[in-house]
């Protein structure tokens, strides 16, 4: 009986370790698309991170001082199969931006096996942008999706003068709520396991969950030219995150796309989506931009 108890206890303690391992693995895929499909001249670029990983991306030059960094979400890549980020790059190029598109660590063709929910990713991209634009020649914008949106917010907080505008599509605001939700949904782990899972993530995988929570970050960034985008049918970043954002920053610019799910707004209604971005950029710094757009079919 004692051996059975010990065996069950070992299973109980080891299962969350496997869950954290599994849920933080990246998603590699071959990049099948190319800016040549837009009729654009571009450069294949790469960057070596502080921990020795090679990251890969594209630089699509334009005859302007405007530049945009596009960041896919967890499980994505420059292909943009989830969010449409590849097609969005074409739109930015057509509007005169130098376009930088990348595969985050552990995604697409970039090296690495594990994700860090933006904690290491934002340091990677800060270093990369600084290497491309060391003298601050360009007026930078960042547009990110989900984990890429959180990465963008971290970059803005770390180097606010470099990045003038941010578009954050489906960023979580409270990581603890998100993690508890997904631990139960994906692994049947009830909320009482969260403390243990957080401990495992920190001790075994080098992840500090508190650093990727955004409530305080959004409060500190309040008043910055940031457009937050939410989708009404999003079952990952649920409506509570918009509520928490407005509590943290009553001045936040927010667009809600009705009738679509997580990071689906651009794919489902690209003209309405890009129209909202154009509207935000035209009034940024002058007045608050809050609206709801019906994107459902």
C-alpha positions as CSV (number, residue, x, y, z in Angstrom):
1,X,0.0,0.0,0.0
2,X,2.9,2.3,0.9
3,X,4.5,1.7,-2.5
4,X,1.3,2.4,-4.3
5,X,1.0,5.7,-2.4
6,X,4.6,6.7,-3.3
7,X,4.0,5.7,-6.9
8,X,0.9,7.8,-7.1
9,X,2.6,10.7,-5.4
10,X,5.5,10.6,-8.0
11,X,3.0,10.7,-10.8
12,X,1.2,13.6,-9.2
13,X,4.4,15.5,-8.9
14,X,5.9,14.6,-12.2
15,X,2.9,15.2,-14.4
16,X,3.0,19.0,-14.1
17,X,6.7,18.9,-15.0
18,X,5.8,17.1,-18.3
19,X,2.9,19.6,-18.8
20,X,5.3,22.6,-18.5
21,X,7.8,20.9,-20.8
22,X,5.2,20.1,-23.4
23,X,3.4,23.5,-23.4
24,X,6.6,25.5,-23.7
25,X,8.0,23.7,-26.8
26,X,8.2,25.8,-29.9
27,X,6.8,25.0,-33.4
28,X,9.2,24.8,-36.3
29,X,8.0,24.9,-39.9
30,X,9.5,25.6,-43.3
31,X,8.9,29.1,-44.5
32,X,7.0,28.7,-47.7
33,X,6.3,32.3,-48.6
34,X,8.5,35.2,-49.8
35,X,8.2,38.9,-50.2
36,X,9.0,38.3,-53.8
37,X,5.3,37.4,-54.1
38,X,4.6,41.1,-53.5
39,X,7.0,42.0,-56.2
40,X,9.4,43.3,-53.6
41,X,13.1,43.3,-53.3
42,X,14.2,42.0,-49.9
43,X,17.1,40.7,-47.9
44,X,17.3,37.5,-45.9
45,X,18.5,38.5,-42.5
46,X,19.8,36.7,-39.4
47,X,20.7,37.4,-35.9
48,X,22.5,35.6,-33.1
49,X,20.9,35.8,-29.7
50,X,22.8,36.3,-26.4
51,X,22.4,32.6,-25.8
52,X,23.7,31.6,-29.2
53,X,20.6,30.9,-31.2
54,X,20.3,31.9,-34.9
55,X,17.1,33.7,-35.8
56,X,16.0,34.3,-39.4
57,X,13.8,36.8,-41.1
58,X,13.4,39.3,-43.9
59,X,14.1,43.0,-44.4
60,X,12.0,44.6,-47.1
61,X,13.4,48.1,-47.7
62,X,11.4,51.1,-48.7
63,X,12.2,54.7,-49.7
64,X,11.1,56.2,-46.3
65,X,12.2,56.5,-42.7
66,X,9.2,54.5,-41.4
67,X,9.8,50.9,-40.4
68,X,7.5,48.2,-38.9
69,X,8.5,45.0,-37.1
70,X,5.8,42.3,-37.5
71,X,5.8,39.6,-34.8
72,X,3.8,36.4,-35.1
73,X,2.3,34.6,-32.1
74,X,3.0,31.3,-30.4
75,X,3.0,28.4,-33.0
76,X,3.3,30.8,-35.9
77,X,6.0,32.0,-38.3
78,X,6.5,34.5,-41.1
79,X,4.2,32.3,-43.1
80,X,1.3,33.9,-41.2
81,X,-1.0,30.9,-41.4
82,X,-2.6,31.7,-38.1
83,X,-2.8,35.5,-38.1
84,X,-2.2,36.6,-41.7
85,X,1.0,38.4,-40.7
86,X,2.6,37.7,-44.1
87,X,-0.2,39.5,-46.0
88,X,-0.2,42.3,-43.4
89,X,3.5,42.8,-44.3
90,X,2.4,43.5,-47.9
91,X,-0.1,46.1,-46.7
92,X,2.6,47.9,-44.7
93,X,5.0,47.9,-47.6
94,X,2.3,49.3,-49.9
95,X,1.9,52.1,-47.4
96,X,5.6,53.0,-47.5
97,X,7.1,51.1,-44.6
98,X,10.4,49.3,-44.4
99,X,9.2,45.9,-43.3
100,X,11.0,43.6,-40.9
101,X,9.5,40.1,-40.5
102,X,11.0,37.4,-38.3
103,X,10.7,33.9,-37.0
104,X,10.8,34.1,-33.2
105,X,13.1,31.7,-31.3
106,X,11.8,28.1,-31.5
107,X,9.5,29.0,-34.4
108,X,9.6,28.8,-38.2
109,X,13.2,28.4,-39.4
110,X,14.8,30.0,-36.3
111,X,16.7,27.9,-33.8
112,X,15.7,27.0,-30.3
113,X,13.3,24.5,-28.8
114,X,11.5,26.5,-26.1
115,X,9.3,29.6,-25.8
116,X,9.4,32.1,-23.0
117,X,6.2,34.0,-23.5
118,X,8.0,37.1,-24.5
119,X,10.5,37.3,-21.7
120,X,13.5,36.2,-23.9
121,X,11.9,37.0,-27.2
122,X,11.7,40.7,-26.6
123,X,15.4,40.8,-25.7
124,X,16.2,38.9,-28.9
125,X,14.2,41.4,-31.0
126,X,15.5,44.5,-29.3
127,X,19.1,43.4,-30.0
128,X,18.1,42.6,-33.6
129,X,16.4,46.0,-34.2
130,X,19.4,47.8,-32.7
131,X,21.8,45.9,-35.0
132,X,19.7,46.9,-38.1
133,X,19.2,50.5,-37.0
134,X,22.1,51.3,-34.6
135,X,21.8,55.1,-35.0
136,X,18.0,55.3,-34.8
137,X,17.4,56.4,-38.3
138,X,14.0,54.9,-38.6
139,X,10.7,55.8,-37.0
140,X,9.6,52.4,-35.7
141,X,6.3,50.7,-35.3
142,X,5.7,47.2,-33.9
143,X,2.7,45.1,-34.7
144,X,2.4,41.8,-32.9
145,X,-0.1,39.0,-32.4
146,X,-0.9,37.2,-29.1
147,X,2.5,36.3,-27.6
148,X,4.0,38.6,-30.3
149,X,1.8,41.4,-29.0
150,X,3.1,40.8,-25.5
151,X,6.6,40.8,-26.9
152,X,5.9,44.2,-28.6
153,X,4.6,45.7,-25.3
154,X,7.8,44.5,-23.5
155,X,9.9,46.1,-26.2
156,X,8.1,49.4,-25.9
157,X,8.5,49.4,-22.2
158,X,12.2,48.6,-22.4
159,X,13.1,51.1,-25.2
160,X,10.2,53.6,-25.4
161,X,11.9,56.3,-27.4
162,X,12.8,53.9,-30.3
163,X,9.3,52.6,-30.9
164,X,6.7,55.3,-31.6
165,X,3.7,53.1,-32.2
166,X,2.6,49.6,-31.2
167,X,-0.4,47.6,-32.4
168,X,-1.0,44.7,-29.9
169,X,-3.5,42.2,-31.3
170,X,-4.9,39.8,-28.6
171,X,-2.3,40.3,-25.8
172,X,-3.1,38.7,-22.5
173,X,-3.2,41.2,-19.7
174,X,-3.2,38.8,-16.7
175,X,-0.9,35.9,-17.4
176,X,-1.9,34.1,-14.2
177,X,-5.6,34.0,-15.3
178,X,-4.5,32.8,-18.8
179,X,-2.2,30.1,-17.4
180,X,-4.7,28.7,-14.9
181,X,-7.3,28.6,-17.7
182,X,-5.0,26.8,-20.2
183,X,-3.6,24.4,-17.6
184,X,-7.1,23.2,-16.9
185,X,-8.2,23.2,-20.5
186,X,-5.2,21.5,-21.9
187,X,-4.0,19.3,-19.1
188,X,-6.9,19.0,-16.6
189,X,-4.8,20.6,-13.9
190,X,-7.0,22.6,-11.5
191,X,-6.0,26.1,-10.3
192,X,-4.6,24.8,-7.0
193,X,-1.7,23.4,-9.1
194,X,-0.7,26.8,-10.4
195,X,1.8,27.6,-7.7
196,X,3.6,24.3,-8.2
197,X,3.6,24.8,-12.0
198,X,5.0,28.3,-11.5
199,X,7.7,26.9,-9.3
200,X,8.6,24.2,-11.9
201,X,8.7,26.7,-14.7
202,X,11.1,28.9,-12.8
203,X,13.4,26.2,-11.3
204,X,13.5,23.7,-14.2
205,X,12.9,25.9,-17.3
206,X,14.1,29.4,-16.3
207,X,10.7,31.0,-16.7
208,X,9.4,33.7,-14.3
209,X,5.7,33.9,-14.8
210,X,5.5,37.3,-13.0
211,X,7.6,38.9,-15.7
212,X,5.2,38.1,-18.5
213,X,2.1,39.4,-16.7
214,X,1.0,42.7,-18.2
215,X,-1.3,44.5,-15.7
216,X,1.5,46.7,-14.3
217,X,3.2,47.0,-17.8
218,X,0.0,48.4,-19.3
219,X,-0.4,50.8,-16.4
220,X,3.2,52.1,-17.0
221,X,2.6,52.3,-20.7
222,X,-0.6,54.2,-20.3
223,X,-0.6,57.3,-22.5
224,X,1.7,55.7,-25.1
225,X,0.6,55.4,-28.7
226,X,-0.6,51.8,-28.4
227,X,-3.6,50.2,-30.1
228,X,-4.9,47.2,-28.4
229,X,-7.1,44.8,-30.5
230,X,-9.4,42.2,-29.1
231,X,-11.7,39.7,-30.8
232,X,-15.1,39.0,-29.2
233,X,-15.1,35.3,-29.8
234,X,-11.6,34.8,-28.5
235,X,-11.5,31.8,-26.2
236,X,-7.8,32.1,-25.3
237,X,-7.6,35.9,-24.5
238,X,-11.1,36.1,-23.0
239,X,-13.1,39.4,-22.4
240,X,-11.7,39.6,-18.8
241,X,-8.4,40.8,-20.3
242,X,-10.0,43.8,-21.9
243,X,-11.7,44.7,-18.6
244,X,-8.4,44.4,-16.8
245,X,-6.7,46.6,-19.4
246,X,-9.2,49.3,-18.9
247,X,-8.7,49.1,-15.2
248,X,-5.0,49.5,-15.7
249,X,-5.3,52.2,-18.3
250,X,-8.5,54.1,-18.7
251,X,-7.0,55.9,-21.6
252,X,-6.2,52.8,-23.7
253,X,-6.9,52.8,-27.4
254,X,-9.0,49.7,-28.0
255,X,-10.7,48.1,-31.0
256,X,-12.9,45.1,-30.6
257,X,-13.7,43.0,-33.6
258,X,-17.0,41.3,-33.2
259,X,-17.8,37.8,-34.5
260,X,-14.2,36.5,-34.8
261,X,-11.8,34.4,-32.7
262,X,-8.2,34.7,-31.5
263,X,-6.1,36.7,-34.0
264,X,-8.6,36.1,-36.8
265,X,-9.7,39.7,-37.4
266,X,-7.2,40.6,-40.1
267,X,-7.8,37.3,-42.0
268,X,-11.6,37.6,-41.8
269,X,-12.0,41.3,-42.5
270,X,-8.7,42.8,-43.8
271,X,-10.0,46.1,-45.1
272,X,-11.8,46.9,-41.8
273,X,-8.7,45.8,-39.9
274,X,-6.3,48.0,-41.8
275,X,-8.8,50.8,-41.8
276,X,-8.7,50.7,-38.0
277,X,-4.9,50.9,-38.0
278,X,-5.0,53.8,-40.4
279,X,-7.5,55.6,-38.3
280,X,-5.5,55.0,-35.1
281,X,-2.3,56.3,-36.7
282,X,-4.1,59.4,-37.9
283,X,-5.3,60.4,-34.4
284,X,-2.5,58.9,-32.3
285,X,-1.5,61.3,-29.6
286,X,-4.5,63.6,-30.2
287,X,-7.5,61.7,-28.9
288,X,-8.5,58.3,-27.6
289,X,-9.6,55.7,-30.2
290,X,-12.2,53.2,-29.0
291,X,-14.5,51.3,-31.3
292,X,-16.2,48.0,-32.0
293,X,-16.3,46.6,-35.5
294,X,-18.6,43.9,-36.7
295,X,-16.4,41.4,-38.5
296,X,-18.7,38.4,-38.4
297,X,-20.0,36.6,-41.4
